[in-house]
Amino acid sequence: MANADGGAYSYSLTVFSPSGKLVQIEHALAAVAGGTTSLGIKASNGIVIAAEKKTSSILIDDSVIDRVAVICPNIGIVYSGMGPDFRVLVTKARKSAQAYWKIYGTYPPTRVLTQEIATVMQQATQSGGVRPYGVSLLVAGWDSHRGPTLYQVDPSGSFWAWKASAIGKNMVNAKTFLEKRYNDDISLEDAIHTALLTLKEGFEGQMTEKTIEIGVITVPTPEELEAESPDGITGRVKPTFRKLTEEEVRDYLSL
Amino acid sequence: MDQNGGSVIAMVGKDCVAIAADLRLGNQALGISGNFQRVFPVTDRIFMGLPGLATDVATLHERFRYRVNMYTIKEGREIEPETFAHLVSSTLYEHRFGPYFIEPVMAGISKTPTGKIKPFIAATDLIGCLNFAKDFVVAGTASTKLYGVAEGLWEPDLEPEDLFETISQTMLNAVDRDAFSGWGAVVHIITADKVITRTLKGRMD
C-alpha cells in the first residue's frame, strides 16, 4: 500500500516477546544452524576460513558457487545459512570497503568493516517491513594495527572475536574438536590441516577439492610491508587474503 | 585567496619535519592581527597549516578535528599522516564546485613497519589534489617567493637545529617580499619524541 505513514509496513516485524527475546532472531539463528558448516581458525602467522560446499544435486555446476568471498585485499568472509542473504551482505561489505578507501586511501581494518556489516544486520532487526538476515558470518582479516583477527557476526548484529570457531550444522562437535586441538601458537599450515580435519568430522559424503572452499590470510612480515611500497604512499596494496585454488586444496587434502 | 593573506611552508629533515607559518591576518591591505594561528596540531605527531580565507581556516580546523576524533574513537588508534592526507583530500573534494579557499599543508612523523622513522609532508590544492613532496611544500600569498627561497636553501638530511634555521630563513625572507604575509612567524620542529615551537622575530611592516 502506498500510504504516507507506511501502512502495514511502518512497524518492525521483529518485536519483543514477553520473555525479552526477539523471536525472529531466534528463528534466524535456526536457519543458520541448519546451514552447511563453516569454520575459521586464527594462527600465529595467519588465518584460515573454510566451508563445506554441499550441493543438493550432482547436476549442479559447483564451480559457480561461492561460499568464501573476498571483500577487499585484506578481508575475506565465509558464512552459514541462507546463500542469497550472504550474497547481498557481501555486496554491501564490498561497497563499504570501497567507500572507506575513497575517504582514507587505504582499506578498512577488520574490526571497522565488521562493525559496518554488523550495523547493516542490526538495522534489519529494527526497521519496517524487513526480516533479519538468515546468516552468520565469519570475517577474517589483517590490518597493521591489530594483526590477524577473526570475527563472527550473527543475525542480531552482535559480533565478537574468536581464536577459532565453527558455525552451521555441525558446530557443536566442530567446536569441541577445535577446543581440543587449538593452541595459541599454532602455525598457519597446522591451522589449515586442523580446519580440514574438523570439516571432515561432520562431512557427509566425499571431501574433495570440489566440495570444500578455503580462504587464507597470510600475515606479511615487516620487511615485506616496507618493500612493497618504498614511500608508503603509492602502489597497489598486496592482498593478504586469498582463496586457495582447487590444486592447492587437493595438495592439502592429500597430506 | 588574498582577502586575509598568510603563508605556510613545511620541510623534511633527518628523522624530523618542520612546519612554519606567518602570523598576519588582514582585511586586504589593512593589517588587523599579528597573532593569527593557522597551524594546528592534529595528533601528537601530525601538524596542519591552513593558509587562505580566515573564516575557512576556522571552519576547516573544526571539521578536521571532528573527523579525526571520530576516526580515533572508532578505530581505537591515532590516525597516520598518510591516511590523514587522504582524509583532507576527500573532505575538500566534497566541495568540488563550491570549495573552501584554503590550500592545506601537512607535516608529520610516522614509523615504517620495521620501526624506522619516516618524516612526512604533503599539501593539497583547494579542491584536494594531493602533493607528496620529498623536500618541501608551500602555500599561501607568498608561495611563489617561498618556492624560490626554499629551492635555494633546502638540502636533504638536515638535523632538527639546522632544519629550524633553514625553514626560518626561508619564511622570513619570502614573506618580506609579500605585502599580505608577515607580521611575525611561528615554527614547529617535529621529531619522533617531541615538538619544539618557536616564534620568530621579523619585520613588522
Contacts between the chains, C-beta under 8 A, distances in Angstrom:
chain1	res1	chain2	res2	distance
A	102	B	90	6.3
A	103	B	86	7.0
A	103	B	87	6.2
A	103	B	90	4.6
A	104	B	83	5.0
A	104	B	86	5.1
A	104	B	87	5.9
A	104	B	90	7.7
A	105	B	82	6.9
A	105	B	83	6.6
A	105	B	85	7.6
A	105	B	86	3.2
A	105	B	89	7.7
A	106	B	82	7.6
A	106	B	83	5.9
A	106	B	86	7.3
A	109	B	75	6.2
A	111	B	75	7.9
A	111	B	76	7.9
A	112	B	74	6.4
A	112	B	75	6.0
A	115	B	74	7.8
A	144	B	113	7.0
A	145	B	75	7.1
A	145	B	76	7.7
A	145	B	77	5.2
A	222	B	112	7.7
A	222	B	113	3.9
A	222	B	114	4.3
A	222	B	115	7.5
A	223	B	113	7.8
A	223	B	114	6.4
A	225	B	112	8.0
A	225	B	113	3.8
A	226	B	112	5.2
A	226	B	113	5.2
A	226	B	114	5.5
A	231	B	132	7.4
A	231	B	134	7.8
A	232	B	82	6.1
A	232	B	110	7.7
A	232	B	112	7.1
A	232	B	118	6.8
A	233	B	82	5.9
A	233	B	132	5.2
